[in-house]
Amino acid sequence: MKHYVSREVAIKLKEIGFNEYCELGFITEVIEEEGVKSDELGYYANQIFIDIFEFSNTDFKSVTVLPEMYEVQDWFRDKNIIIDVRYLLDDELDYKYFAFVFNTNQIGFVHVFELQGYNNYYEALKAAILKAIEIYESIKREVPT
């Protein structure tokens, strides 16, 4: 079974530069594209569609790709941000899912963010992806262009 990020997460990923090829996407805004009429785009606005060929966020301005969660984990790992979800005992001795986000971008230093107490794996993973987006945004702000 495939697990995709939510539309909101997909839009945030596009904003920070996620540009991997994915098999799912959705139209986020109605604009003229080469060879496509705007009324056709309007008809498909906010509907998820599958393309026979994979596409990226830069193929069409109006399309946002909808990656699988593991694709996002891989993308962040390539940027030295590691996402890990584990099933552990919490303070009340109940098993819950914990998410850990490791920022390894500083030499000799790993900053660990712990997100606690989720009832299922994908809820914890979504929280970790949102935290990774936040970390990546802060890294991009710190790096002079």
LINNOR-V210439 format. One record per residue. N is the residue number from 0. RES is the residue in three letters. SS is DSSP state (H for helix, E for strand, L for the rest). PSI is psi in whole degrees, 0 to 359 (NA if undefined). Layout:
N,RES,SS,PSI
N,RES,SS,PSI
This chain:
0,MET,L,138
1,LYS,L,143
2,HIS,L,117
3,TYR,E,155
4,VAL,L,162
5,SER,L,166
6,ARG,H,318
7,GLU,H,318
8,VAL,H,319
9,ALA,H,319
10,ILE,H,317
11,LYS,H,320
12,LEU,H,319
13,LYS,H,319
14,GLU,H,329
15,ILE,L,2
16,GLY,L,10
17,PHE,L,121
18,ASN,L,49
19,GLU,L,156
20,TYR,L,133
21,CYS,E,158
22,GLU,E,345
23,LEU,E,152
24,GLY,E,177
25,PHE,E,157
26,ILE,E,126
27,THR,L,340
28,GLU,L,150
29,VAL,L,106
30,ILE,L,164
31,GLU,L,130
32,GLU,E,155
33,GLU,L,120
34,GLY,L,4
35,VAL,E,128
36,LYS,L,146
37,SER,H,329
38,ASP,H,330
39,GLU,H,320
40,LEU,H,320
41,GLY,H,323
42,TYR,H,323
43,TYR,H,0
44,ALA,E,132
45,ASN,L,15
46,GLN,L,134
47,ILE,E,138
48,PHE,E,157
49,ILE,E,133
50,ASP,E,142
51,ILE,E,324
52,PHE,E,145
53,GLU,E,153
54,PHE,E,166
55,SER,L,176
56,ASN,L,338
57,THR,L,355
58,ASP,L,321
59,PHE,L,132
60,LYS,L,328
61,SER,L,357
62,VAL,E,136
63,THR,E,128
64,VAL,E,153
65,LEU,L,90
66,PRO,L,160
67,GLU,E,154
68,MET,H,321
69,TYR,H,329
70,GLU,H,324
71,VAL,H,318
72,GLN,H,316
73,ASP,H,316
74,TRP,H,314
75,PHE,H,323
76,ARG,H,322
77,ASP,H,342
78,LYS,L,19
79,ASN,L,30
80,ILE,E,113
81,ILE,E,131
82,ILE,E,130
83,ASP,E,133
84,VAL,E,133
85,ARG,E,156
86,TYR,E,110
87,LEU,E,167
88,LEU,E,135
89,ASP,L,188
90,ASP,L,332
91,GLU,L,11
92,LEU,L,31
93,ASP,L,142
94,TYR,E,130
95,LYS,E,166
96,TYR,E,133
97,PHE,E,140
98,ALA,E,139
99,PHE,E,135
100,VAL,E,121
101,PHE,E,120
102,ASN,E,109
103,THR,E,27
104,ASN,E,342
105,GLN,E,131
106,ILE,L,129
107,GLY,L,9
108,PHE,E,132
109,VAL,E,122
110,HIS,E,124
111,VAL,E,129
112,PHE,E,125
113,GLU,E,127
114,LEU,E,122
115,GLN,E,156
116,GLY,E,43
117,TYR,E,146
118,ASN,L,339
119,ASN,L,162
120,TYR,H,314
121,TYR,H,332
122,GLU,H,315
123,ALA,H,319
124,LEU,H,319
125,LYS,H,316
126,ALA,H,320
127,ALA,H,320
128,ILE,H,318
129,LEU,H,321
130,LYS,H,320
131,ALA,H,321
132,ILE,H,314
133,GLU,H,315
134,ILE,H,314
135,TYR,H,320
136,GLU,H,318
137,SER,H,324
138,ILE,H,315
139,LYS,H,326
140,ARG,H,327
141,GLU,H,333
142,VAL,L,121
143,PRO,L,140
144,THR,L,NA
